[in-house]
Amino acid sequence: MRNLGVAFAAAGVVAMAVALSGCATSVATRPASWSQPQVLVEPSSFTGVHGLAVDAKGRLLAGSVVGNSIWEVDRTTGVATVFIDAPQGQADDIAVGPKGELAWTSYLQGMVRYRATDTSPIRVLAKDLPGLNSLAFDPGNGKLYASQVFLGDAMWELDVAGDKPPRLIAKDMGGFNGFEVGPDGMIYGPLWFKSQVVKMNPANGAITVINSQFKTPAAANLDGKGNLWVVDTNTGELSRVDLATGRKTVVKQLKPALDNLAIAPDGVIYVSNMADNSVESFNPATGQSRMLTSGKLAVPGGIKLDGDTLWVADLFAFRQVNVRSGEVRDVFRMQASDMEYPFAVGVSAKQFALTSWFTGSVQIVDRATLKTSTMIHGLKAPTDALFLSDGSVVFCEIATGDITRASGADFKERKVIAKGIGGPVQMILGADGALYVTEAAGNLLRINVADGSKTVVADKLALPEGVAQTPWGSFIVAESAARRLVEIDPANGSRRTVAENLPIGLEAGPGLPPSYVPTGVAVGADGVIYMSADRNNAIYRINPVR
């Protein structure tokens, strides 16, 4: 290992620094220390925002699945605070009962939770139902209904007392997403995969189509005036549907990636957008809208630096950040593109690779056209992917511990480069041509691409995630469990702390990859470090001090 480090220092570092700077006289040197982290892209509330509800006390509640929490948003100031913390607060949708009781769907946990009052204990009303997505109480009799979407497709009646098992009402409906129960006892809502708004009879599951003019309707709420208000996540439209005639009217154009809505007793409509961590109000009486809270990023994970552009896998969006100005621009948004919840990004001169452990996919995108050229599906929780100089792509799977090289037409030719890695998280191609991989088990590994041989560069790291190489040859690693960045000398494995007490290390729930939302790390040719923060959705810049 020491011989490797010496050879690397003697040749690879200088060559890389020259290539990055354009002249040998400006080779970056190891700094004496680091500055305090500076905000490049400001923090925001939530970690992706989904279901909304106005409770019996007039509080606007907002659910976050990835953030495992329910927040309260002040309807006047927009200030957001955690209402029910992780992990019990995980909520894709929130429902308020006729007595003020609260229920919510913990989507990734396959549960419905319930609380009678603010001081009552939280109870689990249903479990082991993957993809529990939306729910609503019948305002007349207090019955509670919940649907499975994406990871299942069914509607259930739940026993609030907890004495009876869930009753299956219907299945294979087409994705009955954010819904509400009307005063007539019927369930009104959208069928995500059929582009329809419908009503269902909970007694027998019979469905009547009200309108079929949507792209991807995500949620629908009744206003008590004979109208159903619907958000279309694909188009970003807020529409009103007349229940008597089925006529649809687009009332407000918003951004795509809308998730849910809630109508307050005064008629004001609140709409959530998962890609912007935003909650916006709209008053149908006046036509006025107001942004209560929002963010420039949603759930930033893996990052890569290319010149002055930082490419960010933002879970509900794929974005670029100008590191000079901090300006953020959308490349893709969820539901308005074919993007699949990216947790990591790989960048070459011609392509992007967006990786999602949630959908088991690596999406190859042409940089010139921003069109998907290949979608690699069927992978076992892939956590990162990058390109080699011959155009092949290398991806790692945390569920198998494998690193695989894919090439040929549609990348169907596969060769396992390395096996037995204790949870590969993030990868980079080092200046010496080797792969450097963070291992959730606590190591930074060097892997020879040619023969798959592995060398431990550093061990006993606290859940290492993002990794990047400096112009002088060391490695910057995010130890998410310790909430710090460290610099590692590859010659001897020694390390020093770059920054600590960082807003990183968002905890994963049971059954999820330990890296969950990876902390991304990148280093510029000038030695400046960039880091994504999954606890507050910010991007930070750390300058070298010389």
LINFENLIN-V432523 format. One line per field, one symbol per residue. phi: phi as a letter, one per 30 degrees, with the letter a starting at -180 (. if undefined). psi: psi as a letter, one per 30 degrees, with the letter a starting at -180 (. if undefined). A space follows every 50 residues. Layout:
phi = ???
psi = ???
This chain:
phi = .ddeddddddbdddddddddcjaddcedcdddabddecdcbddbdibibb dbacddciddcbcbdddhaccccddccidcbdcbddcddebcbbbcddci dbbaccedcibccbbdbdcdddcccaahbeiecbaacdddcidccbccbi caaacbccdddidcdecdcabhdjiddebbcdddidccaccedcibcbbb dddbidccdcabccdbdcabbdcicibccbccddciccbccdddcidcbd cbccddidbaabcdedjdccbcbddchcbbcbcddcicbbddaabdbcbd cdbbcbiccccbdcicacbbbdddcidcbdcbbeicbcdbhdcbbcbbdc bcbccbddcibbccbdddchcdcbcccidchdcaabccddjdbcbcbddc iccbccbidhhddbbddbbiddidcbbbcdddicdcbdcedkbcccbddd bidcbddabhdchdbdbacddcjdbcbdcddchbcbccdddbidbbdcab hcdbiddddeiceddhcdddbbbdddidcbbdbddbicccbbcdcb
psi = eeeeeeeeefeeeeeeeeeeffkffgkklkleaklkkkkekllllaikkc klkjafggkjkkkkeefhlklkkkfeffkklkejllfffkkelkkklfgg lkllkjeffhlklkkelffllkljfklhikgjellkkjfefgkkkklkke glilkkkkjefgfllkkkellhfgijbjllklfgflkkakjefghlklkk jfefgkkkkekggldikelkkkgggglkkkkjfefgkjlkkjeefgkkkj ekjallgkellkklfgfkkkkkjffghkkkkkjfefgklkjekllfldik cklkkjbgkjkkjgeglklkkjfefgkkkkelkkfgagkiikflkkkaff lljkkjfeghljkkkkeefhkkekjjlgliikflklklfgflkklkjfff gkkkkkaakghfkkkkeklgkiikdllljlfgflkkkkkffglkkkkjee fgkkkjekahljikckklklfgflkkkjjeffhlklkkjfegglllkekl hlhlhkkllkglkffcjkjkklklfggkkkkkjffgglklkjkkk.
